[in-house]
Amino acid sequence: MADGTKSPHSSPDTGQESAEAYLERRSLRRGSAGWLLLTGLGVAYVVSGDYAGWNFGLAEGGFGGLAIATVLMGTMYACLVFSLAELSSILPTAGGGYGFARRALGTWGGFLTGTAILIEYILAPAAIAVFIGGYVESLGLFGIEAGWPVYLACFVIFIGIHLWGVGEALRFSFVVTGIAVAALLIFCIGAFTHFDGGSLNDIAVDGSAFGSSSWLPLGVLGIWAAFPFGMWFFLGVEGVPLAAEETRDPVRSMPKALAWSIGILVVLAVITLLPAAGASGSDAVKDADNPLVAALEAASGGDPTTLSRIVNYAGLAGLVASFFSLIFAGSRQLFALSRAGYLPRFLSLTSSRKAPYLGLLVPGAIGFSLAAATGDGARMLNIAVFGAAISYVLMSLSHIVLRRREPELPRPYRTPGGLITSSVAFVLACSAVVATFLVDPTAAGIALVLYAVAVGYFAFYSRHHLVAAAPEEEFAALAAAEAELDRGDDDASPAVKDRP
């Protein structure tokens, strides 16, 4: 074909295999999840961020800076989620954001979006594995004093559950997430008994910072620097559409699940940030590895309490829920990119239980190796945040482009606010990308290097070996053919064409 997109008939690694046989060996289990399990998945992606990580934003911008950053990032995620709800009703496939960008921005846009999402979903589980190891050590569980056995156990056990089947995996995630959310509600009630509004602004004011005050102790720039930490209350919820091919009635279930997920996450962000900072003071938790426990102990005079112990164990459940669900998301994004030929095709093979086993095992091996070799969870999570922010820019742009280029495209669900909504997400996502350089330029630089390597692979090899039978490619091919017919071109080719 003109752009290098190939049918499985002619590709050297599939021989004479028909398109039907090719896709049959790469099929997922249909109808395994309804909107409720999808909502649980959306919350599970994120819930660990309520237990740890967000509090470092207090050191960057103070309570006021982090509060404003959380509102702005919450707005970005809400706008993005409602844009994705529309896109997922148009193209309900396992490609998620990559599939949307493929339709709107061509093969290059699809690959760049999918790669950014992969960076997020491969690095984030590795980072969370390190945090789980820290929790296990601090709690004195199993007498473990080294991190790597915990990392290994996490990847082996939870990838094993995913290999068992998607329905079982999502139900397990739902239960663990429920435990973590219940503990957050208990924490909120307990912390509010010690709440003091004056404690929110107890971080020392930097008088040299522009616009500094007790509300913004690090000045106006502190708001921007706190963006990545405001994102931690929502980071990952955009991965819900990756379960589209395993969902009952995805056209209706996806928008409902996305709306419920973001609504629940907004509530959890409020009942985490406000009582934690108000019970102990922002300064007491700004550098804590376990801010909720630190807040409760500081409020009680520094001694552990029954409630702080409950929250400590629940924090481990929250980390497990996010770790488990992010493994799912990474495997589905890898599966979709591989099935379409953007990555080596063998990575999309599925087992007899319809699980993409190599899509689970290969990222798992990479994640474990990174966790064991570096032990630097914070750095890996910052790299993941950079990848996520890049993907948000491209996904919101995809909504804008499709609304303008194909206004008559059937849309079972339409984004409230239309282009205004996705434009707000686009502007805030661009700001979030820049903010990652303010917080951790090294992490952003590492992410750019990974991006450059992936772009080289795509430019010189995989874009010439795409699979026309993959759902995202067929969808784009149909759109190209219809466009040719609309122009009255009798020589229209069914080839999938790259768009600039």
N, C-alpha and C positions, 0 to 999 in steps of 0.2 A: 504493500500500500504506500501511498505517497509520503506519509509521515513516519513510516517505519512500523506502524501498527500491524501486527501479524495475527492471522488466525492460528489456532493450535494445529491446523492441518500441516502448515509449512514450517513450524518452528523446530529447530534441531533437538530440543529437549523434550518434545512431546511426540515426535515421530508422526505417524499417520492417525493419531488419536483424534476422534471427532470432537467438535465443540461440546456436545452433550456429555461425552465421557470425561472430557477435561474438567467440566464444571461439576460433574457428579463426584469426582474424587476430591473436590474442593467445596463441599456443601456443608452448611451448618444446620442444626436442628431447628426446624421451624416451629413457631407457636409455643415456645418454652416460657414466655414471660408476658404478663399483662401490665397494665399501667401501674399497678401497685408495686410490683417487684421492680419495675423501672424507676419509680420514684425512690424506692429504697436504694437502688443502685446509684442514683444521682446524689443522694445524701451521703452514701458510703464513700464515694470518691473523695468527699470533702471533710468528713467529720473529724479526722485527725487534726486538721488545721485549727479546730476550736480548742484542742487540748495543748497545742504547742506551736510555737513559731510566730504567731501573730504579735506576741508581746514584744518582740524585738523592734517592731515599728514604734513602740513608745520611746525607745532610745534614739530613733531617727527623727521623730517629730513631736514627741510628747503626746499627752492624751488628745489634745485638740487636733494635732496633725494627723494622728492615726484615725481618729473618729471621722474627720473630713475625708481622708483617703479611703476609709471603708465605705462611706456613703457613695463616693465617686466610683469606686471599683464595683460596689454592689449595683450601681446604676448601669455600669458597663456590662456586667454579667446578665442583668435582667434584660437589657436591650439585645444582647447577643443571643441569649436563650430564646427569646421570642422570634428572633430572626432565624435561628436554627430550626425552630418548630415549623416554620413555613417551608424551609428547605428540605427538612426531613419528610414532610408530607409529599413533596415533589419527587424525591429520590430516596426511598426508604431502603437503603442497602448498608452493608457492613462498612462501607467506606467512610461514612460519616462526613466530617469536614473535608477530607480529601475529595470525596465524591462530589460535594457541592462545588468546590473550587474547580474541579476538573470540568464540570459543565459550564461554569461561568468564565473561567480564566484560561482554559486550555490545559494541555498536558503539563506544561511548565508550572502553571499555577497549582494544579493538582498535586504535583510532586513536591513542590516547596511547602505546601500546606501539610501534606501527609508526613513529610520529614520533620517539620516543626512539632507536630503532634507526637510523633514517635520519640523525639528527644524528651518531651515532657513525660510520656508514659513508660519510658525505660529508665530514666534517671530518677523519677519520683519514687518508685518502689524501692530502688536501691537506697535512697536516702531514708525512707521510712524504716527499712530493715535495720539501719544503723540506730535509729531512734528506738525501735523495739528492743534492740540489744541493750541500749542504755537503760530502758525501763526495767528489763529483766535483771540486770546487774544491781540497779538501785534498790529493787524490791527484794533482792537476795533470793530469787527463785532458783531452785534446782542446784544451788551452789556454783553457778556459772560465773566465772570471773573474766572470761575472754569473749569478745563479741562474735567471732566468726562462727562458732557452733550455732548460735542463735540465728544468724543470717542464713546459714545452710538449712536449718530446720524450717525456717519461714518459707523459703523458696520450695523446698522439697514437699512439705506438707500441703501448702496451699496451691501449688501448681498441680499436685496430685488430685486435689478436689476438683479443680477445673477440668482435668483430664477425665474425671468421672462423668461429667456432663454439665451443661450450662444451667439446666433447671435446678439441679442440686446445688451448684455453685451460687446462684443468685439467692436461693432460699437461705443458705448458710450466711451469706453476706447480709441479708435482711435481718436475721436474728441478732447477729453481732452488732449491727448498726443500731438496732433498737435498744440494746443494752447501753451503748455509748450515749445515745440521745437521752435516755432516761436519766443517766448519771449527770448529764449537763443540766437537766431540769432540777435535779436534787441539789446540785452545786449552786444554782442560781438562788434557790430558796434559802439555803444555808448562808451564802455570802451576803445576801441582802439584809440579813439580821445584823451585820456589822457595817453596813454601808454608810459612808460619810462623803457627801459631795465635795467637801474641801480637799479630800485626799486625791481626787482625780488630777489636780494640777500641782502636784508636789515635786515635780522635776525641776531642777535648777534652771533658771532662765539664762540663756546665752545672749548677753546684751549686745554682742557684736553682730548677731544674725539679723537680717532685714525683717522687720515686722514681728520681732520677738515679743512675747508677753507670757503671762502665766498660762494662758490657754495654748499658745504656740511657743514653747520655750526654745525651740530651735529655729524659729522664724517661719516665713512663708515657704521657703525651700524645703523645710521639713515635711510639709504635706506631700510634696512630690516624692521625696525620698521614702516616705511610708507607703507608697502605692503597692510595691510588691508584697508588703505584709498585710495590707488590706485585702489583697487578692487571696490570701491564704484562707479566708473565711468562705471562699467560693471556688477555689482552684480545682478543676476537674469535672465540674457539673456539665460542662459542654460535651463530655464523653458519652452521655446517654444515647445519642443517635447511633453509636457504634453497635448497639444491640438490635438494630432495626430488623435484620434478617432473621432474628430469633424471637421476634415479638408477634403476638397475636394482634392482628389489625393495627399495624404500625402507623398507618395514616391518622388514626384517631388516638391511639395510645401515646404516641410520642409527644405531641403538643401538650396533652394533659399531664403526662409525667414530668415534662420539663417545667411546666408552670408550677406544679406542686413542689417540685424539688427546690426551685429558686425561692419560693415563698417560705418553705421550712428553713432554708439556710439563712435567709435574712433574719428570721426570728432567733435562730441559734446564735448568730453573730451578735445581736443585741444583748441576749441574756448571758453571753460570755464576756464581752468586752466591758460593759458597764459595771456589773457587780464585781468582777475580778479587780479592776482598777480602783473601784470605790471602797472595797472591803479592806484593802491593805495599803493602798496608795500606789500610784503608777510606778514610782521609783523602786518599790520593793519587788516588782515582777518584771521590770523591763529587760533584765538579763537572765531570767530564770529559765532553765530547761523544762521545767514543769510548772508553768505559771499558775494554774488553778490550785494546785496543792500549795504552792508558795503563798498564794493569796490567803488561803484558809489558815495556814499555819501562822502567817504574819498577823492576821486578825486575832488569833487566839494567843498571842504572846510568844510565838515561835515554837510551840510544842505541837507534835502531831495529834490529830483528833480522829475520832471514828469516821467522821465525814471526809477528812482529808485522805484517809486510807482507802475509803470506798472510791473516791474520785481518782486516786492513784491507780488502782486496779482497772477502773473504767477507762482511764486514759490508754492503757494497754489495749483494751478492747477497741477503742477508737482507731488506734494505729493499725491494728489487725484488719479492721473493716476497710480502711482506705488502701492499705497494702494489697489486700485481696482483690478489691474491685479495680484497682489500677492495673494489676496484672491482666485482668479480663480485658480492659480497654486497650492496653498495648498489644495484646495478642490479636484482637480484631482489626486494629489499624494495620498491623503487619500483614495479617491474612489478606486484607483487601488490596493493599499495594502489591503484594506478591502475586495474587491471583490475576491481577491485571498486567503483570510483567514489569512493574516499576522496580521491584526487588526480585531476587532469584525465585523462580516459580515453585521450587520444592518446598519453600517455607509456608505455602498455603495448603499443603496436603492435610486432609482431615482423617481422623481415626474412624473406627466402626461406630463410635459413640458421637460422631460428628463434632469432635473437638479438634481445632488446629494445633496438633501436638507439637510440631516444630515451631509454630508461632508462639507457643508457650515456653518450650524448653530453651530455645536460643536466647530470647531476651532475658529469661531467668538466669541462664549461665552468665550472661554479660552483667546483669544486675548484681549477682552474688560476687563476681570477680571484682567489680568496682567497690562494693561495700567492704569486702575483705581486704582489698589492697589499700584503700584510702581511709576508710573509717570517717570520712568527712561528710556527714549528712547535710550540713548546712550548705556547703559549696555545691553538692549535687542537686539540692533542691533549688538553689538559685539558678543553676543551669536549666533545670526543668521549667522554672518560671519564665525564663527568657524564651524558651521554645514555645511555651503556651502563649505568651504575649504576641509573638510573631504569627501564630496560627489564628489568633483572634482578629488581627488586622486583616488577614487574607479571607477569613470566613465572613466577616462583616462586609468586606468589599465584594464578595461573591453575591451576597444578597442584593447589594446596590446594583451590581452589573446585571443580574438576571431581571430585576424589576424594570430596569431601563431598556435592556436589549430584548427581553421577551415578556412584555406586559400581558400578552394573551395566554401565556402558559397556564394550564390548569393548576390551580392552587387550592386543594381541599381545605387548607388552613391558611389564613392570611395574618401576617404580623400586625398587631395593633400599632398604629402610627406609621406603618409602611417605611418609606425611605428615611424619614426623620429618625425612627428608632435605630435602624442599622447605621445611620450616619453618626449618631451619638456614640454607638459602640465602637465605630471605626476611629473616631477622634480620640476617645479615651484609651483605646488599645494602643494607638501610636504613642500616646503619652506614657503608657505603662512600659513600652519597649525602651524608651529613653530612660525611664526611672531605674531600670535594672542596671544600667551603667553607673548611675549615681551610687547604688548600694554595693554592687560587687562587679566591677569592670572585668576582673579576672574570669569570673563565671561566664559573663557575656562573651568574652573573647574566646573561651573554650567552646561555647555553643556555636560561635561563628566558624571556628575551625571545623567542627563536626559537620556543619552545614556545607562548607566548601568541599569537603571530601565527598559528601553525598551528591552534591551538584556535579562534581566531576564524573562520578559513576553514571549519573543519569545522562549527562551531555554526551559522553563518549560511547556508552553502551546501551543502557536499558531503554532509552527513548526510541531506539531502533528495533526493539523487540517487544513491543506492547501487544497485548492479547485483545483482539477485537471482540471476542465473545464475552469478556468480562462485563458485568452489568453496567458499570460506570462508563465503559468505552462504548457499549451498544447504545446507551442513552445519548451520549455525545454524538455518535454516528448518525442516529436518527434525527437529532437536531440539525446536524450539518446537511443531511439529505433534504429535510424539509425546507431549510433556508435556500438551498439550490433550486428546489421546485418553485418556491415563492418568487425567485428571480427569473423564473421561466427558462432556466438553463437545461436544455434537453440532454446535454452531455454530463449532467451531474454525476459525480462519483460518490459511492457509498463510503469512501474512505473517511476515517477520522482525521480531521485536519488540526494541526497545531494552530492555536490562536496566539497572537502576540501578547 
